[in-house]
Amino acid sequence: MAATIGIVISVLSLTVAAIVGFTNIRRSKTSDDRRDAAEMTTVIVKLETISTGVTEIKSDMRNLQTGMQELRDRLIIVEQSTKSAHHRIDKIEGEE
């Protein structure tokens, strides 16, 4: 009879240990899943911020290119005007 009680206690102890172990594994997995989700959310937010920054930089670059083209066009007009003025000055100097 003493051996039977020992076996029953051993089986119950093993069952309780298995249940506690399984519960801890599930709790740990749930905690890990939450932590992973929080980390992924942080990464996604940072990537979106970077994407917004890149979009703003592209827009700024387009504006700079437009401004540079306007300056080129104005420079061409000034050069043509200067060339024309030099021709007129040369004619005036030639007449004197």
C-alpha positions in Angstrom: 0.0 0.0 0.0 2.9 2.4 0.8 4.3 1.8 -2.7 0.9 2.6 -4.3 0.6 5.9 -2.4 4.2 6.8 -3.5 3.3 6.1 -7.1 0.1 8.1 -6.9 2.0 11.1 -5.4 4.6 10.8 -8.1 2.1 10.7 -10.9 0.2 13.7 -9.4 3.5 15.6 -9.0 4.5 14.8 -12.5 1.0 15.9 -13.8 1.2 19.2 -11.8 4.7 19.9 -13.1 3.7 19.2 -16.7 0.6 21.6 -16.3 2.7 24.3 -14.7 5.4 23.9 -17.4 2.9 24.1 -20.2 1.3 27.2 -18.7 4.6 28.9 -18.4 5.5 28.1 -22.0 2.2 29.6 -23.2 2.6 32.7 -21.0 6.2 33.1 -22.3 5.1 32.8 -25.9 2.3 35.3 -25.4 4.8 37.8 -23.8 7.3 37.2 -26.7 4.5 37.8 -29.3 3.5 41.1 -27.6 7.2 42.2 -27.4 7.7 41.3 -31.1 4.6 43.1 -32.2 5.7 46.2 -30.3 9.2 46.1 -31.9 7.7 45.6 -35.3 5.4 48.6 -34.8 8.4 50.7 -33.8 10.3 49.6 -36.9 7.3 50.3 -39.2 6.8 53.8 -37.7 10.5 54.6 -38.2 10.4 53.4 -41.8 7.4 55.5 -42.5 9.2 58.5 -41.0 12.2 57.8 -43.2 9.9 57.4 -46.2 8.4 60.8 -45.5 11.8 62.4 -45.2 12.9 60.9 -48.5 9.7 62.2 -50.2 10.4 65.7 -48.8 14.0 65.6 -50.0 12.9 64.6 -53.5 10.4 67.5 -53.5 13.2 69.9 -52.4 15.5 68.6 -55.1 12.8 69.2 -57.7 12.3 72.7 -56.5 16.1 73.3 -56.6 16.3 71.9 -60.2 13.4 74.2 -61.2 15.2 77.2 -59.6 18.5 76.3 -61.3 16.8 76.1 -64.7 15.2 79.5 -64.2 18.7 80.9 -63.3 20.2 79.3 -66.4 17.5 80.9 -68.5 18.1 84.3 -67.0 21.8 84.0 -67.4 21.4 83.2 -71.1 19.3 86.3 -71.5 21.8 88.4 -69.6 24.7 87.0 -71.8 22.8 87.8 -75.0 22.0 91.3 -73.7 25.7 91.8 -72.8 26.8 90.6 -76.2 24.4 93.0 -77.9 25.6 95.9 -75.7 29.2 95.1 -76.6 28.3 95.2 -80.3 26.6 98.6 -79.8 29.6 99.9 -77.8 32.0 98.7 -80.5 30.0 100.5 -83.2 30.0 103.7 -81.1 33.7 103.5 -80.5 34.3 102.9 -84.2 32.3 106.1 -85.2 34.5 108.3 -82.9 
